[in-house]
Amino acid sequence: MSKVVIYTKAYCPYCMQAAMLLQSKGVAYTEIRIDQQPEKRPEMIEKANGRTTVPQIFINDVHVGGCDDLMALDAAGDLTPLLTN
């Protein structure tokens, strides 16, 4: 199973939607809440090539993007293969 990391904040509907999609696929993931761990925000921005919004999602240390990007991967049928590598 792939290593999945998602940077989130509380009360973020896009974060919740991305997490629900991953959960529906049975994927275990590490959630890093940048509202509870603000010291992780610069790390997220650097890894996400300057993106500052949440969620930011990484699969096997590769930046996938945000919620819309994750949904688009799923709609194209490209998410499941990434999650099983």
C-alpha distances in whole Angstrom, upper triangle without the diagonal:
4,7,9,13,16,19,21,25,27,28,26,26,24,21,21,21,18,16,18,16,12,13,15,11,10,8,9,10,13,16,19,22,25,28,27,26,29,28,25,26,27,24,22,25,25,21,22,25,28,26,28,26,24,21,19,16,14,10,10,13,15,17,16,19,21,20,22,20,17,19,21,17,17,20,20,17,15,13,10,10,9,6,5,6
4,6,10,13,16,19,23,25,26,24,24,22,19,20,19,16,15,17,15,12,13,15,12,11,8,9,9,11,14,17,20,22,25,25,24,26,25,22,23,24,21,19,22,21,18,18,21,24,23,24,23,21,18,16,12,10,7,6,10,11,13,13,16,18,18,20,18,15,17,19,15,15,19,19,16,14,11,10,10,7,5,6,6
4,7,10,13,16,20,22,24,22,23,20,18,19,19,15,14,17,15,12,14,16,14,13,9,8,7,8,11,13,17,19,22,22,20,22,22,18,20,21,17,16,19,19,15,16,19,22,21,22,21,18,16,14,11,8,6,5,8,10,12,12,15,16,17,20,17,15,18,19,17,17,21,21,19,16,13,13,13,10,8,10,9
4,7,10,13,17,19,21,19,19,16,14,15,15,12,11,13,12,9,11,14,12,12,8,7,5,6,9,11,14,16,19,19,18,20,20,16,17,19,16,14,17,17,14,14,18,19,18,19,18,15,12,11,7,6,5,6,8,9,10,10,12,13,14,16,15,12,15,17,15,15,19,19,18,15,12,12,13,10,8,11,11
4,7,10,13,16,18,16,17,15,12,14,15,11,10,14,14,11,13,16,15,14,11,9,6,5,6,7,11,12,16,16,15,16,16,12,13,15,12,10,14,14,11,12,16,17,15,16,15,12,10,8,6,5,7,8,8,10,9,10,11,12,13,16,15,12,16,18,16,17,20,21,20,18,14,16,17,13,12,15,15
4,6,10,13,15,13,14,11,8,11,12,9,8,12,12,10,12,15,15,15,12,11,7,6,5,6,8,10,13,14,13,14,15,12,12,14,12,9,12,14,12,11,15,16,13,13,12,9,6,6,5,6,9,11,11,11,10,10,10,9,10,14,13,11,14,16,15,16,19,21,20,18,15,16,18,15,14,17,17
4,7,11,13,11,13,11,8,11,13,11,10,14,15,13,15,18,18,18,15,14,10,8,6,5,6,7,10,11,10,11,12,9,9,11,10,7,10,12,11,10,14,14,11,10,9,6,5,5,7,9,12,14,13,13,11,12,11,9,11,14,14,13,16,18,18,19,22,23,23,21,18,20,22,18,17,21,21
4,7,9,7,10,9,6,9,11,10,9,13,14,14,15,18,19,19,16,15,12,10,7,6,5,6,8,10,10,11,13,11,10,13,13,10,12,15,14,13,16,16,13,11,9,5,5,7,9,12,15,18,16,17,14,14,12,10,11,14,15,14,16,19,19,20,22,24,24,23,19,22,24,21,19,23,24
4,6,6,9,10,7,9,12,12,12,15,17,16,17,20,22,22,19,18,15,13,10,8,5,6,5,8,10,10,13,12,10,14,15,12,14,17,17,16,19,17,15,12,10,7,8,10,13,16,19,21,20,20,18,18,15,13,13,16,18,17,19,22,22,22,25,27,27,26,23,25,27,24,23,26,27
4,6,9,10,8,9,12,13,12,14,17,17,17,20,22,22,20,19,16,15,11,11,7,9,7,9,12,13,16,15,14,18,18,16,18,21,21,19,23,21,18,15,13,10,11,14,16,19,21,24,23,24,21,21,18,15,15,18,20,19,20,23,24,24,26,29,29,28,25,26,29,26,25,28,29
4,6,9,8,8,11,13,13,14,17,18,18,20,22,22,21,21,18,18,14,14,11,12,10,12,15,16,19,18,17,20,21,18,20,23,23,21,24,22,19,16,13,11,11,15,17,20,23,26,25,25,23,21,19,16,14,17,20,19,19,22,24,23,25,28,28,28,25,27,30,27,26,29,31
4,5,5,6,9,10,11,12,15,16,16,18,20,21,20,20,17,17,13,13,11,12,11,13,16,16,19,17,15,19,19,16,17,21,20,18,21,19,16,14,10,8,8,12,14,18,20,24,23,22,19,18,15,12,11,13,16,15,16,19,20,20,22,24,25,25,22,24,27,25,23,27,28
4,5,5,6,9,10,10,12,14,15,16,19,20,19,19,18,18,15,16,14,15,15,17,19,19,22,20,19,22,22,19,20,23,22,20,22,21,18,16,12,10,9,13,15,18,20,24,24,23,20,18,16,12,10,12,15,14,14,17,19,18,19,22,23,23,20,22,25,24,22,26,28
4,5,5,6,9,10,11,12,14,15,17,19,17,18,16,16,14,15,13,14,15,17,19,19,22,19,17,20,20,16,17,20,19,16,19,19,15,14,10,8,7,10,11,15,17,21,21,20,17,14,12,8,6,8,11,11,11,14,15,15,16,19,20,20,17,20,22,20,20,23,25
4,5,5,6,9,10,11,12,14,16,17,15,15,13,13,10,11,10,12,13,15,16,16,19,16,15,18,18,14,16,19,17,15,19,18,15,13,10,7,5,9,10,13,15,19,18,18,15,14,12,8,7,10,12,11,12,15,16,16,18,20,21,20,17,19,22,19,18,22,23
4,6,5,6,9,10,10,12,14,15,14,15,13,14,11,13,12,14,15,16,18,19,22,19,18,22,21,18,20,23,21,19,22,22,18,17,14,10,9,12,12,16,17,21,21,21,18,16,15,12,9,12,14,12,12,16,17,16,18,21,21,21,17,19,22,20,19,22,24
4,5,5,6,9,10,10,13,14,14,15,14,15,13,16,15,17,18,19,21,22,24,21,20,23,23,19,21,23,21,19,22,22,19,18,14,11,10,12,12,15,17,20,21,20,18,15,14,11,7,10,12,10,9,13,14,13,14,17,18,18,15,17,20,19,17,20,23
4,5,5,6,9,10,11,13,11,13,11,13,11,13,14,16,17,19,20,21,22,19,18,21,20,16,18,21,18,16,20,20,17,16,13,10,8,10,9,12,13,16,17,16,14,12,11,8,5,8,10,7,8,11,12,11,13,16,16,15,12,14,17,15,14,17,19
4,5,5,6,9,10,11,9,10,9,10,9,12,12,15,16,17,18,20,22,19,19,22,20,17,19,22,19,18,21,22,19,18,15,12,9,11,10,12,13,16,17,17,16,14,13,11,9,12,13,10,11,15,14,13,16,18,18,17,14,15,18,16,14,17,19
4,5,5,6,9,10,10,11,11,13,12,16,16,19,20,20,22,23,26,23,22,25,24,21,23,25,23,21,25,25,22,21,18,15,12,14,13,16,16,19,20,20,19,16,16,14,11,13,14,11,11,15,15,13,15,18,17,17,14,15,18,17,15,18,20
4,5,5,6,9,9,11,11,14,14,17,18,20,22,23,24,25,27,24,23,26,24,21,23,25,22,20,24,24,21,21,18,15,13,14,12,14,14,17,19,18,17,14,14,12,9,11,12,9,8,12,11,9,11,14,13,14,10,11,15,14,12,15,18
4,5,5,6,5,8,8,11,12,15,16,19,21,22,22,24,25,22,22,24,22,19,22,23,20,19,23,24,21,21,19,15,13,13,11,12,11,14,16,16,15,13,14,13,11,13,13,9,10,13,12,10,13,15,14,13,10,10,13,12,9,12,15
4,5,5,6,7,9,12,12,16,17,20,22,22,23,25,26,23,24,26,25,22,24,26,23,22,26,27,24,24,21,18,15,16,14,15,14,17,19,19,19,17,17,16,14,16,17,13,13,17,15,13,16,18,17,17,13,12,16,15,12,14,17
4,5,8,10,12,15,16,19,21,24,25,25,26,28,30,27,27,29,28,25,27,29,26,24,28,29,26,26,23,20,17,18,16,17,16,19,21,21,20,18,19,17,14,16,17,13,12,16,15,12,14,17,15,15,12,11,15,15,12,14,18
4,5,9,11,15,16,20,21,24,26,26,27,29,30,26,27,29,27,24,26,28,24,23,27,28,26,26,24,21,18,18,15,16,14,16,19,19,19,16,18,17,15,17,16,12,12,15,13,10,13,15,13,13,10,8,11,12,9,10,14
4,7,10,13,15,19,21,24,26,25,26,28,29,26,27,29,27,24,27,28,25,24,28,29,27,27,25,21,19,19,16,16,14,16,19,20,20,18,20,19,17,19,19,15,16,18,16,14,17,19,16,16,13,11,13,13,10,11,14
4,6,10,12,16,18,21,23,23,23,25,26,23,24,26,23,21,24,25,21,21,25,26,24,24,22,19,16,16,13,13,11,13,15,16,17,15,17,17,15,18,17,13,15,17,15,13,17,18,16,15,11,10,12,11,8,9,12
4,7,10,13,16,19,21,20,20,23,24,20,22,24,21,19,23,24,20,21,24,26,24,24,22,19,16,16,13,13,11,12,15,16,17,16,18,18,17,20,19,15,17,20,18,17,20,21,19,18,14,13,15,13,10,12,14
4,6,10,13,15,18,17,17,19,20,17,18,20,18,16,19,20,17,17,21,22,20,20,19,15,13,13,10,10,9,11,12,14,14,14,15,15,15,18,17,14,16,19,17,16,20,21,20,18,14,14,16,13,11,13,14
4,7,10,13,15,14,14,16,16,13,15,17,15,13,17,18,15,16,20,21,19,19,18,14,12,12,10,10,11,12,12,14,14,15,15,15,16,19,18,16,18,21,19,19,23,24,23,21,17,18,19,16,14,16,17
4,6,9,12,11,11,13,14,11,13,16,14,12,15,17,15,15,19,19,17,16,15,11,10,10,9,11,12,14,14,15,15,15,15,14,14,18,17,15,18,21,20,20,23,25,24,22,18,19,21,18,16,19,20
4,6,9,8,7,10,11,8,9,12,11,9,13,15,13,14,17,17,16,14,13,11,10,10,10,11,14,15,14,16,15,16,15,14,15,19,19,17,20,22,22,22,25,27,26,24,21,22,24,20,19,22,22
4,5,5,6,8,10,8,9,13,12,11,13,16,15,15,19,18,16,13,12,10,10,11,12,14,17,19,17,19,17,18,16,15,15,19,19,18,21,23,23,24,26,28,28,26,23,25,26,23,22,25,25
4,5,5,5,7,6,6,9,10,9,11,14,14,14,17,15,14,11,11,9,10,11,13,15,18,20,18,19,17,18,16,15,16,19,20,19,22,24,24,25,28,29,30,28,25,27,28,25,24,27,27
4,6,6,9,9,9,12,13,12,14,17,17,17,20,18,16,13,12,11,12,14,16,18,22,23,21,23,20,21,19,17,18,21,22,22,24,26,27,27,30,32,32,30,27,29,31,28,27,30,30
4,6,9,9,10,14,14,14,16,18,19,19,22,20,19,16,15,13,14,16,17,19,22,24,22,24,22,23,21,19,20,24,24,24,26,28,29,29,32,33,33,32,28,30,32,29,27,30,30
4,5,6,8,11,11,11,14,16,16,17,20,18,17,15,15,14,14,15,17,18,21,22,20,21,20,21,20,19,20,24,24,23,26,28,28,29,32,33,33,31,28,30,31,28,26,29,29
4,5,5,8,10,10,12,14,15,16,18,16,15,12,13,13,14,15,17,18,22,23,20,22,20,21,20,19,21,24,24,24,26,28,29,30,32,34,34,32,29,31,32,29,28,31,31
4,6,7,8,10,11,12,14,15,17,16,16,14,15,15,16,15,18,18,21,22,19,21,19,22,20,20,22,25,25,25,28,30,29,31,34,35,35,32,29,31,32,29,28,31,30
4,6,5,6,9,10,11,12,15,14,13,12,13,12,13,12,14,14,18,18,15,17,16,18,17,17,19,22,22,21,24,26,26,27,30,31,31,28,26,28,28,25,24,27,26
4,5,5,6,9,10,10,12,11,10,8,10,10,11,11,13,14,18,19,16,17,15,17,15,15,17,20,20,20,23,25,25,26,29,30,30,28,25,28,29,25,25,28,27
4,5,5,6,9,10,11,9,10,9,12,13,14,12,15,15,19,20,16,17,15,18,16,16,19,22,21,22,25,26,26,28,30,31,32,29,27,29,30,26,26,29,28
4,6,5,6,8,10,10,11,10,13,13,13,11,13,13,16,16,13,14,13,16,15,16,19,21,20,20,24,25,24,26,29,29,29,26,24,26,27,23,23,26,25
4,5,5,6,9,8,8,8,9,9,10,7,9,10,14,15,12,12,10,12,11,12,15,17,16,17,20,21,21,23,25,26,26,23,21,24,24,20,20,24,23
4,6,5,6,5,5,6,9,10,11,9,11,12,16,17,14,14,11,13,11,12,16,18,16,18,21,22,21,24,26,26,27,24,23,26,26,22,23,26,25
4,5,5,6,8,9,12,13,14,11,13,13,16,16,13,13,11,14,13,15,18,20,18,19,23,23,22,25,27,27,28,25,23,26,26,22,23,26,24
4,6,8,9,10,12,13,13,9,10,9,12,12,9,9,7,11,10,13,16,18,16,16,20,21,19,22,25,24,25,22,20,22,22,18,19,22,21
4,6,5,8,10,10,10,7,9,9,12,14,10,9,6,9,7,10,13,15,13,14,17,18,17,20,22,22,23,20,18,21,21,18,19,22,21
4,6,9,11,13,14,10,12,12,15,16,13,11,9,11,10,12,16,17,15,17,20,19,19,22,24,23,25,22,21,24,24,20,22,25,23
4,6,9,12,13,11,13,14,18,19,16,14,11,13,11,13,16,17,16,18,21,21,21,24,25,25,27,24,23,26,26,23,24,28,26
4,6,8,10,8,11,13,16,18,16,14,11,12,9,9,13,14,13,15,18,18,18,21,23,23,25,22,21,24,25,22,22,26,25
4,7,9,8,12,14,18,20,17,17,13,14,11,10,13,15,15,16,19,20,21,23,24,25,27,25,23,26,27,24,24,28,27
4,6,7,11,14,17,20,18,17,13,13,10,8,10,12,13,14,16,17,19,20,22,23,25,23,21,24,26,23,23,26,27
3,5,9,12,15,18,17,16,13,12,9,7,8,11,12,12,14,16,17,18,20,22,23,21,19,22,24,21,20,24,24
4,6,10,13,16,15,14,11,10,8,5,6,10,10,10,12,14,15,16,18,20,21,19,16,19,21,18,17,21,22
4,7,10,13,12,11,8,8,5,5,8,10,10,10,13,14,14,16,18,19,20,18,15,18,19,16,16,20,20
4,7,10,9,8,6,5,5,6,8,11,9,8,11,13,12,13,16,17,17,15,12,15,16,12,12,16,16
4,6,5,5,4,5,7,9,11,14,11,10,14,15,13,14,18,18,17,14,12,14,14,11,11,14,13
4,5,5,7,7,10,12,13,15,12,10,14,15,12,13,17,17,15,12,10,11,11,7,7,10,10
4,5,8,10,13,15,17,19,16,14,18,18,15,16,20,19,18,15,12,13,12,9,9,10,9
4,6,9,12,14,17,19,16,15,18,19,16,18,22,21,20,17,15,16,15,11,12,14,12
4,6,9,12,15,16,13,12,16,16,14,16,19,18,18,14,13,15,14,10,12,14,12
4,6,9,12,13,10,10,14,14,12,15,18,17,18,14,13,16,15,12,13,16,15
4,7,9,10,7,7,10,10,9,11,14,14,14,11,10,13,13,10,11,15,14
4,7,8,5,7,10,10,10,13,15,15,16,14,12,16,16,13,15,18,18
4,6,5,6,9,10,11,13,14,16,17,15,13,16,18,15,16,20,20
4,5,5,6,9,10,11,12,14,15,15,12,15,18,16,15,19,20
4,5,5,6,9,10,10,12,14,14,12,16,18,16,17,20,22
4,5,5,6,9,10,11,12,11,10,14,15,13,15,18,19
4,5,5,6,9,10,11,9,7,11,13,11,11,15,16
4,5,5,6,9,10,10,8,11,14,13,13,17,18
4,5,5,6,9,9,9,12,14,13,14,17,19
4,6,5,6,5,5,9,10,9,11,14,15
4,5,5,6,5,7,10,10,11,13,15
4,5,8,8,10,12,13,14,16,18
4,5,8,10,11,12,14,16,17
4,6,7,8,10,11,13,14
4,6,6,7,9,11,12
4,6,5,6,9,10
4,5,5,6,9
4,5,5,6
4,6,6
4,6
4
